[in-house]
Amino acid sequence: MESKLKDGRSVILREVQVTDATLLLDYFERVNLESNNLLREPGEYTFTVSDERKFIRRIIQSTDEFMAIVYCDDELIGSIGYRCSHLKRIAHRGSLGMSVRKDFNGLGIGSLMMEFIMEKAKVAGKTKLELEVRADNYGAIHLYEKYGFELEGTIKSGFFVEEKYVDLLMMGKFL
């Protein structure tokens, strides 16, 4: 799907492919260096290209997982995905994760990805998306609220970064 950013540049949002493995590894290394809002510290993403290809194949073949990526000028600039349990009692719930390169923040990529992933989850028969976000990540919280996510709880000191504990907010949205 092609779309325009707020600055007029064109982007392509599409489902991840096995051929994206190397670019994804580079992308995750970069965003983990740029942001303290993601789970991994720089260097903790230890997949090899072979591991990443296997991971992507599993996602593509799964009915419980989905991942999409955003390209601008042949550069990977964003990713979003969800993962659901195979257990029937909780299979309707998808755990959402997303990231955007820092130099592309505020250009509408988050909104583009949220609309795309919510539609994909609905089509896949999922009825709820859930996420955890740092309580001090106001930009992300604003994005999630814009798309109807509601606060469901707080994990006190759920995140440890820069030698301090930070609360995590649990948010959810029924599709």
N, C-alpha and C positions, 0 to 999 in steps of 0.2 A: 504494500500500500504506500503510495507516494503522498507526501503532505508538505506543507510549507511551515517553516518556523516563523516566529514573530519578526525576525530580522530579514525574512524573505528567502533564506536559503531553503533548498529542497532536501528532504530526508526520505529515506525508505525504511519502513517498518515491516518486518516480516518474521516468520517463524525461523528459528535457528536451524542451521544445516550442518552436517558433519564437516563440510569444508571450512566452516567458521572456527574450527578448533584453535588454530594458532593465533588468530586475531583475538579470540576470546581470552586466551591466556594472557596476551599482552594487555588487553583492556582491563582485566581484573587486577593485574599487577599495578597498572596506572591508577585506577580508582581507589585501590586500597592505600596507595601512597597519598592521594589527594584528600581523602575523607576519613574522619574519625567516627563516622556514623555507621560504618559497615562492620560486620562481625569479625572479619579477619584483619590482623595486623599485617603490614607489609612483610612479604616473605612467607606468610602462612599458607598461601594458596600454592600447594606443592604438586598439583597435577602435572603430568607430562602431556605432550601432545597426544600420545596414545590413550592416556587416561581420559583426556578431555573428549576425544572422539567417541570412546565407549560411553561416557556420560551423556553426550548428545544423542547417540543412537538410542540409548535407554529412554530418554525423554521423548524422542520422536515416536517410538514404538508404544509408549505408555498412554493409557487413558487417564492416569492419575497425575500426570505432570505436563506442563507446557512451558515453553520458553520462547521469547521473541527478542529481537535485537533491532537497533536503529543505526542506520548508516547515514553519514553526511560526507559528501565528497570522498567516497571510498574509505572513510574512517569509521570505525565502530565507536559510537558515542553514547549508547544507552542499552540497558538490558532490563527485562522484566520477566517474571515467571511465577508459577504457582506449583505447589506440590500438595497432593492429597494422600490420605492414608488408603490402604487397600481394605481396611476394616470397615464392614458395612455400616456400623453405627456412627462412624465419623467420616465416611467417604464423601459426604456432601460438602465438607469444609476444605477449602484450599488455603494453604499458608503462602502469603504473597511476599515476594522480595523484588526489589528494583534498585537500580543505580543509574546515574547519569554523570558523564564527565563534567568536571567542575567548570570548564570553559564553555559549557553549553547550558548551565543552570539559568533558569528564568526565561527560556526561549520557547516554552510550551511542550517540551519533550515529555515531561512527566504526565501532562494531561493527555497527550496523544497515546502514550503507553497505557495509562489507566483505562481509557475508553476501549482500547483494543483488547486488553486482558480481561476486562469484565465481560465483554461480548464473547470471547473465546470460552471463558468459564461457563457462561450460561448455555452456550451451544453444547458444551461437554456434559451438561446436566448437573453442574455444581450449583448449590444454592446459597453458599456463603463464602466470602473471602475474609481472611483474618491476617493481621500483621502485628509486629512489634516495632516501635519506633522510640528513639531516645526522646525523653520528655523535653529536652532543650533543642530539638530539631524542628523549630517552628515552621520553616518553609515546607518540610515534608508533612507535618501535621496539617497545615493549611490545605495542601493538595489533597490529602486523604479526606478531610472534612468536606471539601468542595465536591467530592464524588460520593458523599453520603456515608462515609465511615464514621462510626460512633465509638466513643470511649467505652471500653468494656471492663477495664481494670488497670491496675498499676503493679508492676513488679518492682518493689523497692530495691534499690542498688543492683539492678539486673544487668548492668553493663559496667565494665571496668576499663577505663581509658585515661591515659595521661595521669596515671597514679591516683585516680579518684573514681568513686562509684557514682553512677548516674542511674536514675530511675528510667524504666522502660514503660511506655504506655501500650496496652493491648487494645487494638481497635478492630472492629469488624463491620461488615456490610452484608446484608441479605440482598441477593441479586434478584 
